[in-house]
Structure formats: C-alpha cells, structure tokens
C-alpha cells in the first residue's frame, strides 16, 4: 500500500483550506451572523406551525423577513390548515411559487381537501398535471361531468386503465363512464391482460378474463398458468391455435422465462412452436436474442449457435456484447475480429470494440496493427484507454482542464432564489429538499449557466450535484471537480488504519454515492460508501444504530474495514475485491474459472452481472485518476494488462 508522506499531508491541508475559502466566497449574499440566526429561527418555527396565531410564532416569524426559506414556513403552515378560510392565502402562495418545489406539496394538500368536500369547480381551477393517479382521475371525473373535451378525457382514461395493476377507487367512476361509452374495447383488454401477466399484478387476470368474449377467455387462463409456472408453456396442446398471434405472445413470454430455468425444455418448446405456427422473422429474432443472452451467461454449449441465429444488422448492443464476450471466453480471437467487423459503426467504433479488436490482433500475432490501435486508444481517459496504456507499459493519459467561467455569471446563478433556497436547505442538512430546489434551478438555466452551477455546487462542497452537473452538460475535463477528494480527512485516516489504498477508497465512494453522505439505496445501503447495515453490524461485532452510517467518518471506517476484509478473502487481489464489494465475495468466487487460466481483462469483460461488470471498470478507472491526484504513480493497468486468473492463480 502506498505510504502517505508529510508533503502529501501538507498538500491536503492546503487544499482543504483553499476549498473553505472558495466556499465562503461563492455563498449567496447575506450577513453570515444574520443567516445563522435565521436558520435557528427557522428550526424553531418548524415546530410551531400548528400555532400560527400565537404571539411567539408571530415574533419569530417577523425575524425571518428576507430569509430564503421564509416561504417554507408559510407553506408548512398552510399545509396544516388547507381550509376554505385560507383560500386567498393558498391562492397567492401557489401563484407566487408556481412550478417550484414549494408548489406541489401544498397544491396536493389543497386538492385533497377540495376533493373531500366535493368542490368540483375549485378542484378543476387548481389542478395541474401530476403523476398522482387519484388526483388525475378525480380531475377527469369532474371535467367529464361538465362534458368538457370528452374525447380527450377518454383518451387519457385509456392510458390510466391500460396498466398492469389495479388503480385507486377514485378512478372507478371515470372507468365506468369510459366503458359505457364503448371505449373499453377488446384490444385494450388484451393489452392490459398482457401487462398484468408480464410483470404486473397477476391477480388482476381473472377480472380481465371476465371482460373478454367467451371465445378468448382461454387466453387469460393461459397467461395466468404460464405466469405462475413457465414450464406450463411446454404443453403446446393447451394452445388450440384459434388466435395464433395472441397465443404466440404467451408462448414467447413463457419460453423467455423458461430459458433461465430449463434450457433444453425452452429450446425444445420453441422449436415445436415454430413447427406449429407461422412465426414472423421479427418474433424469431427477438426470441433468439433472449435465448442467446441466457445461454451465453450460463456458458451453455449451444450459446454460439443461438448467438449466430440472433445476430442481424439491427441487433441491439447487448446482443453484440454477449456475442463478443462468448468468443473472448472461448479464446476464438479470429472470430472476434470478424464479429467486430460486422457490428454497426456506432458500436464497432466505440472504445470497447476497438480495444478488443486490438487484443484480437495481438493474439493472432499481428502485433504492429495491435500496437497502433493501443496507441490510439491510450490517449483516452477511460477504462479502455488505461488498459491500452497498460498494454504499452506507458503512463495513462489524464487530461485536466478546469472549466473557465465568468465569475459574474457564477454570482448571478448563486443569487437566484432557487439557488439561495438550495444553499440554506443544504446548510440545514435538509438534503432531499435541497436537491429538489437544485433540480428546479437547473430547469431555469441556460446551458452555460448549468455549467457554472456545477462549479457553484463544488464550491459549496455539494459534490454529487457538481459531479452530476458536469456529466449532464458534457464537460468532462474538469477532473478535480468531477473527481473531488471529498471527505479527505475521513478517507485518508481510515484507509491508513485499515491498510488499503486511499485512491481505491476514493474511487469506491465516488462510484457508490458520488460523495452523498445521506445516500440511501432501494436495497438499504447507506452513506458515503453505501454500507448495508448488516455488513456494518458484522464488522462491528455488535448492534449499531443505522443512522450512524450517514456520518462520513463512521461510514468510511466501516467501508475501508470491509475493503480490507474483502482483500483478505481474495488473496489481496483488488480487482476481485472490487467486484466483491458490489456482488458479494461468495458470488465472485463462483465466477473464477477452476480448470483454466483467463486473462483478467477478459474475466472483467465477461462478468455475468452487467451492474458488477460496469462497476469494476468504473472503479478501476477512478482509482487510476485518484492515484494521479494523490501523487502516486502505481502501474495499476500495466499489472492488470498482464494479470491471469483461474486455476491455481488469483
């Protein structure tokens, strides 16, 4: 592990001090002491909105005059009392903050009150398009009662009805009127049936069956049985060929699931279906594509055959990728060259295809062509560019061109109302609300303003917004802002304590959360390095309050401890440990070939999970960038380019 010397420590301290100075310089206008006082007043008022007429509330409210978050207190108060008596105040507020993040919470509260009281005219007046299905159905119901834009209302009703799940009760009257008007036709019922069966709520199927004519009700039974047990599709005698295309929809769905469970039965069933039905070329290619990917993932002996069947000029990138991966695994380098030559230009000219073309030429002893390609690719700051540099044993290319910007434009953006609200919410650690304001701000900016807003976010140490801003605007060469050494003290001290490379820790945190200390994934992973509470408890050997994982130092502590644990599990191999951080070390061990050796770059390219495959590539590239920023010069990709895996080699 690289040793951090005194000069590097001094460098980090100066960098942190410089960041602090820039943060202060770019903060929105306002007296620091006054703002701090108003923040405290704001916190106090949040707990007093249920008593808006009290003298204490009024006294504190007066002290918020001019404070960017003053409207939030007004919004919270009005939400607590969304009554007709406050109509004028609500109306004024919604007009003043229309379409801002302040709008929707109060508008929805107000609309629910109007719906409860059945104030149809007021509901229509205040309604705005929303993803809330209850409110949308109620709005369309009120509009229909007035016979306004009936055809348009029924068109919207169809979109609400043709979904794979049940809708709220508020939609019932609307759906009934739509059906009575003759718009619930057979096509719509069959569409909803397919959606309910394929990933939707299958308990909806019996209801949909009752809506079909007797002659087609058997289709609902087939959908339900194949949804419950894909192997049922293999009994083709249950498919009477009365409505061939509709039956083929079910068969195609069934074999597409069955291929992952019983490969031979799925192939046999599909071949029998091809004999029984007249199947379009488009449907055959679609099914072949599903089979090809499933077989390639499982290293099935027929994978190559199905990859060939599925290949065509309009095939998607995933299919080409798996065809290439299959050939890389098998070591058929000449065929690699041929497949890449057949790819559409937008795929074959990408860095991935170009790198593997160079690798193939290297393997077939065309070293001059290979080295020319490596040289060209190595100029790119990218995983494949770094791999090419490793092949040539040269220093990776890392171009850093800080964004040049107009400071007046930056100050202008910083003092926009939404930016000021976002900054104050950030200071109050109300991160979700802050991001909503930031998203709204972006919608109000020109492209140049969006770029400088990324600089602004970086100056506030709001790294995830800065990273996202540079990515979405396409300016990718401001390396220090796109790859900030955020939470340096926490990362460096914990990396050193657990004997892991700090560049690797930075890379993991950058990939996992973009340095969002409050990040919380759908799987329950939390904080900077996205630790699962169960993992943290295992490492701590005791119960812990999961809230502590939002503390950067605590999170970095457990995160680096886990990296050390994975390194020990994986014989100190950082590539395997990186894959294990994402997919789990037991699963990664299953991916390591036991009977042969394989080049590490090939192994990475053929990781079965797309998420883990992309994760490993990203972290390895990020680690190289952070190593450069840390003043390290390790031969990371030179080692990777020559690393072997499998057999008795880790």
N, C-alpha and C positions, 0 to 999 in steps of 0.2 A: 504494500500500500504506500502511495506517495506520502512523504513527510512534509508537513507544513512548516516552513521556516519563518524566522522573525520578520523578514522583509515582506512576506506574503500577509502576515498578520497586520502589519502596519498599513499595507495596501488596502486591506479590507476595512480597517477602521476609518481611513481617509475616505474610502468610497461611501461608507455609511453616513459619515458626516456631510459629505457632499450631497447625498440624497436628501438628507434632512433639510439642508439649506434650500435645495430646489423645491422641495415640497412646500416649504413656507412661502417661497417666492410666488408659487403658482396657485396658492389657495385663493378662493374667491374673496372679493373685497369685504372688509369689515373689521372692526376693532376686535382683537383677539380676546381681551378680557370680557367685553360685552357679549361676544358669541358664546364664550364658555358659560357665562351667567345664564344666557338664554337657553342653552342646552339643558341646564339644570332645571330651569323653569318649565321647559317642555316636558321633561320627565315627570315633574310633579303634576302638571296638568293632565297628563295621560291617565292618571288615576283619579281625576276629579271630574271627568266629563259627565258623570251621572248627576252632578250637582252644578249645572251651568249657571244657576241663578244665585249661588252663594256669593257672599262678599269676597271670600278668599279666592274663589275662581276668578271673579272679575278683577281683583287686584293683580293676580298673576298674569291674567290674560293681557292686561294693559302693557305688561313688561315684554310681551312678545312682538310688539309692533315692529315691523320691518324684518323680523326673523324669517329666513327662507322657509322654515317648516311651520309657520303660523297657520297656513291653510289646512295642515294635517289635523291640528286641534279642532278647527271648525268642522272638518269632515267627520272626525270621530264623534263629536257632539251631535251633529245632525243625524248620523247613523244610529245613535242611541235614541233619538226622538224623531223617527221618519213619519211624522203625522201631518195631517192636512193643515193644522195650525201653523206648521213651519214651511208651508208650500213656497212662499215667496223667498225665504232664505235658501231653500233647497234649489229653487229655480235659478236664483242668482249664482249660487255656487257652481251648479252644473254648467251654466253658460260661461262662467269665468274660466273654469278648468276643463272645458270640454275636450275629450280625447286624451287628456293627460292621465297618468296613473291615479290621480285623485278622483277621477270621474267615475270609473266603473263600480268601485265598492259602494259608493253612496247611491248611484243610479240603480244598481240591483236591489239594494235595500228598499229604496223608494218604490220600485216597480213591484216588489213582492207585497208591499203594504197596499198599493193600489189594486193589485190582483186579489188580495184577500178581501178588500172592501168592494170589489167589483166595479171600480171606477174606470169603465172602459175607455171613455174619451181621454182622460188624463193618462191612462196607460199608453194608448196609441201616441199621444203627444210626446211622451218622454222616452219611449222605446227607441233603442238603437240596436243595429245588428249585433248579435252576440253568439258565442258558442254554447250558451246556456239553453238547452233544449226546452226546458219548462217555460221559460220566458218567451222563447221564439214561438212555441205552439200557442201560448196564450195570446200573443200579439196577432198571429194569423187567424185565430178563432174570432177575436174581436173585429178584425178587418173583414172577415168573411160575413159576419153578422150585418155589416153595413154594406155588403155587396160591392166592396171596393177591389178592383183588379183581381177578379175571381180566377181567371186562367193563370195569372202569375202566382197567386196564392196556392193553387192546386199543383203547380209545377214545383214550388218549394216544399209542399206537403209530400210529394212523391220522394224527394230527396231525404226527408225525415223518416219516411216509412221504410224505404228500401235499405235497411241496415240489418246487420246480423244479430241484433239484440232487441230486447223489449225497450220501449220508450216510456217516459213518465206518464202518469194518469192525465196530466194536463193536455196531452195530445189526443186523448180518446175522442172527444167531440169533433175535433178537426179531422181525424182519420175517418170517422163515421160519415161526415159530410162529403169527404173526398170519395169514399167508396160508393155512397148513394148516387153521386154524380157520374158514376161509371168509370172512374179513373183507376180503380184498383183492378187492373186487367191481369190476365194470365201471365204476361211477360214480367210484370212487376213482382208477382207472387213467386215465380220461378227464380227470379234474381235474388229475392230475399231468402228463399229456401237454400240456395247455394251458399250465400253469405253466412247463414246460420249454421250450416253444416261444416263449412270450411273455416274453422277458427272462431266462429261466433257462438251464440248460446244455443246448444243443440236441443234444449227443452222447448224451444220455440217451434220446432219442426212439426209436432202434432197439430198445433193450431194452424200452421200454414197448409198442412195436408188437407184440413177441413175446407179450405178456401178453393182448392183445386177441383176441377171436374173429376168425376169418378174415374174416367179413363186414364188420368195422370196421377192419381193418388199413390199408386205403387212407387212412383219416383221418390216421394217423400220417405217411404219405408226403406228404399234402397239407400238413400242419403244417410238416414239415421243408423242403419245397420253398419254401413261402411265407416261412418264416423266413429262408432263405438268400437269396431273391430275391423281394421283394414283388410285382414285376411279373408273377410266375407266376400271381397270383390273377386276372389279366385273362382267362386262358383258362378260361372257365367250363365248357367242355365236359369238363374234367377233374373236375368236380363232378357226380356222377351223380344227385343228389337222392334218394339212398337213405335218408339220415338228415338231413333238411333243417335242423333246428336246429343239429346238430353241424357241418354244413358251413357254415352261416351264421356260426358262431363264427369259423371260419377266414377266411372272406371278409371279415367285419367287421374282423378283426385286420389282414388284408392291405391292404385299402383305407385303413385308418387309418394305415399306414406309407407306402403308395404316394402318398397325397395330398401328402406333403412332397417327393416326388421327381419325380413325373409327374402334375401336377394334372389335366390333361384325361383321361388314361387312368384315373385313380382315379374320377373322376366318371362317365365312360362305363361303367366296370365296375360301379359301384354301381347305376346306373340299370338295367343289364342284369340284375343280381341281383334288383332289385325286380320286374322283369317275370317272372323265372323262379320266384321263391319267394314264399310268403306271409309277409311280414315284419311283425312286430309294430310297433305305434306306438312303443313304448319303444325298440326297437332302431333304428328310423329316426331318432328324435330324438337318440339317442346318437351315431350316425354323423354326422348333420348337424352336431352340435356340434363334433366333431373336424374336419370339413371347414371349418366356419365359422372356427374359430380359425386353422387353417393358411392359409386364403385371405386372411383379414384381415391376418395377419402379412406375407404376400407382396404385399399391395396388388393382389390379383387382381381382375379386372373383375367376377367373379361373387361376390365376398365378400359384398356386400349381400344378394344373393339367398339365399345359404346362411345368413347370419345371421338373416334373416327366417324361414327354414324351421326353424332350430334354436330359435327363441325360444318359450318356453312358461312357464307360471306357476311351474313347479318348476325352471327352468333355474338352473344354478349362477352364482355371482357372476362367475367368469371369463368366461363367455359374455356376460353383460351388459356387462362391462368392455370386451370387444373389440368389441361392437356399438357402444358409445359411442365408443370410440377410432376406429373406422372412420368414423363420422359426423363426428367432430371433424376428421379428416384431410380429408374431402371438403368440410367447411365447411357442412354441411346443418344449420344451427342450429335450424330449426323442428322437424326430425325428432329432434334431441337432446332437445328439450322433451318430445316425445311418448314417446320411449323411456324417459326417466327417469320419466315418469308411469305407465308400465306395469311398472316394477320393483317387486318386493316391498318392503314398508315397511322391512324391516331393511337393505335396500340403498339405497333411494331417500332415506332419512333420514340416511344417512351423510354425512360432510363432503365426500367426493369428489363424490358425486352432487349435493349441494347447491351446491357451488362451480360445477360445470359447468352446472347449471340457471341460476345467476345469470349466468354468462358467456353462455349462450344468450339470456337475456332482454336482456342488454346488446347483443348482436349484432342482435337483431330490434327494436332501438330502444325497448324497454320499460325505460328506464334507472331509473325510480323503483322498479320491482319488483326490478331487479338490485341497486341500491344498498342497499335494505332487507335483501336476503339477504346481501350482502357485509358489512354492518354486524353482522349476527347471527353470521356465521361468523368474523369478525375477532376475536371475543372468545376464540377457542380458541388455545391454544398448540400449534400443529400446522402442518404444511406448508401445508395449505389455508387455515388461519386466517391465516398470514403472507401468503399470496398475496392473500387478500381485503383484508388491511390495505394491501398494495401497490396494489391497485386503487383504494382510497380515499385513497392517499397519506397514511396515518396511521401512527403508531408501532405496531409489533407488540405484542401483549399477551403478556407473560411473567410469569406468577404464580409467586412463590417463597414457599412456606410450609414452612419447615423442620419436620420431624417433632417433635412434642412427646412426650417419653417419660419413663418412670420410671427414674431413674438406678440405683435398687436392682435393678430388673428387668434392666437392662443388665449390672450387675455379676454378677448371678446367671447369666445366659447366658454371660458371659465366663469364668466359672469352672467351667462344665460340663466334664467330662473330654474330650469330643469337641472342644470349643472350645479347650481348652488344648493338645490334641494338634495341632489345625489350626494354632494360632499358632506352636508350636515348629517344625512342618514348614515353615511359611512362612518363619520366620527362617533355617532351614537351606536355603532355596531348593529344597525338595522340593515343587514346586507341584502336581504331579499327585496325590501322596499327601495334600497339604493339602486339595485340593478334594474328594477322596473323604471325608475326615473332615467337611468342611463340609456335603456333601450328606447324610451320615448325621445330622449335628447337626440339619439342617432337619427331618428326619423325626421328631425327638423334640420339636419345639417347637410351642407354640400359635401362633395367628395373630399375637397381639400380640408374642410372643417372636421370631417370624420378622422382624417389623418392626424391633425393636431390634437384632436380629442384623445387619441391613443397616447400621445405624449403627455397630455394633461393627466390621464389616468395613471400613467407611470410615475409622474411627479408626486402623485398622492399615495404612492406605493399600492395602488389598486392594480396589481399585476395581471390578474385574469382578464380584466377589461382592456388593459393595454395590449396583451397578447392577442386577444380576440380582435381588437381594433386593427392591428397591423395585418392580421391574417385576412380579414374580410375586405380590407382596402387593397390588398395585394402588394403592399410594400414590405418585403421580406428581408431586406438587407440591414435593418437596424438591429443588429444582433444583441447588443447589451440590453435593449428594451424588450426584445422578443424572448430573450433567454436571460432574465434577470437573476442575479444571485440574491434572491429574496430570502429573508429569514436566515441571513448568513451566520449569525452567532449560533443559532439553534442547529443549523445543518452541520457546520464545521465542528462544533464541540461534540455533538452526538456521533458524527461519523468517526471522529478520532477515538471516542470512548469505545465504540463497537468495532473498530478496526476495519472500516470499509472506506472505499474511495469517495471523497466528498463530491467529485464530479458525477459519480453514479447516483448518489443520493439526490443531488440537484436534478438530475435527469429523470429520476423516478417521480419526484414531486412535480416537476414540470409536466410530465405526461399524465400523471394521475389527476391533478387538480388545477393545473396552471396557477398554483400557489394560492388557491382559495382555502383559507383556513377553516371556513364554515361549510365546505363541500360535504354533501350527504347524498350518496348514490341510492338508486332504487333497491340495491341489494343490502343497503345498510352500512356501507363503508363510509368512514368519516374522516374529515380533516385533510390536512396537507398531503399526506402520503396514502390517504384512503385506506385506513386500517379498519378491518372488521372488528367489532367489539369482542367477538370470540377469540380472534387472534391475539388481541391485546391482553385479554384475561389469561390466555395460555402463557404468554410471555411473562406477564406479571406474577403468575402463580397465585393470584388472589382475585377477589371480586373488585371491579373498578366501576366507577360512575362513567358511563359512556360520554357524558358531557366533557370530560377532561380531554377527550380525543380532539376536541376543537382547539385546544391550546397548542400552538405551534411547537413549543419546546417538548411537551409531553408526546405529541404525535411523532415528531422527528426522533425522539428517544426510542419509542416502540418500533417505529419504521426501520431505523438503522439496526436495531436489535434483530428484527425479523430478517433483514438483508443478511446479517451475519449468520443467522440460523440457516438460511437457505444456501449460503455459500458452503457452510459445513456439510449440509446434506448433499450438495452437488460437487463435492471434491474440489471446491474453490474455483469452479467454472462460472464466471459472471454471466455468460450467455444463458446457461441453463438456469441459473438463479434468477435472472431477469424473467425468463419465461415462467418460472415457478411463482414469482410474485403475482403474476396475472392469472395463471391457470391452476396453481397448486402443484407442489413438488411430486406428489404421487402420480398425477396425470402426466407430468413431463417425463418422469422415468419410464412410463409406458410407451412414450414416443421415441425413446432411444433404441435404435436397432441393436439387437443382441447378437446377431450372427454375422454382421459385416461392419466395416467402417464406412462412414459417409462424410463428405466434406461439410464443414459447419455451415457454410453459406447455403449449400443445398438443403441441409436439415432445416435451417430457418425458413427457407422458401417453401418447404413442404410441411410446415406445422399445420395440423388438421384444422385448428380453430383460426378463423380469419382474424378475430379480435386479438388473439395472442400473437399471431404472426405479425400483424401490423404494429402491435405493442413493442415487440422485441426490436424490430427495425428502428422504430422511433427512438426508443430509449438508448440504443447503441449509438445512433447519430447524435442525440442530445448529449450523451456522455462525452463524445469527442469535442463538441462545441464548448461544453463546460470545462473540460480539461484544458482547452486552449485559454479560456478566460482565467483559469486558476494558475496559469503559467506553467502547466505541466506539458510535457512533450512525449507522452507514452505511445508506443507503437500499437495502439489498440487494434486498428484494422489490418496492420501488417500481420499481427498474430492471428486475427480472425481469418484472414485470407488463406492461411496455411493450416488452420486447425482441423483436426479429424475427430470424429465422434462415433461411438458404437463399438461393438466387440468388447475388448478389454480397455478401451480408451475413453476417458471422459474429457 
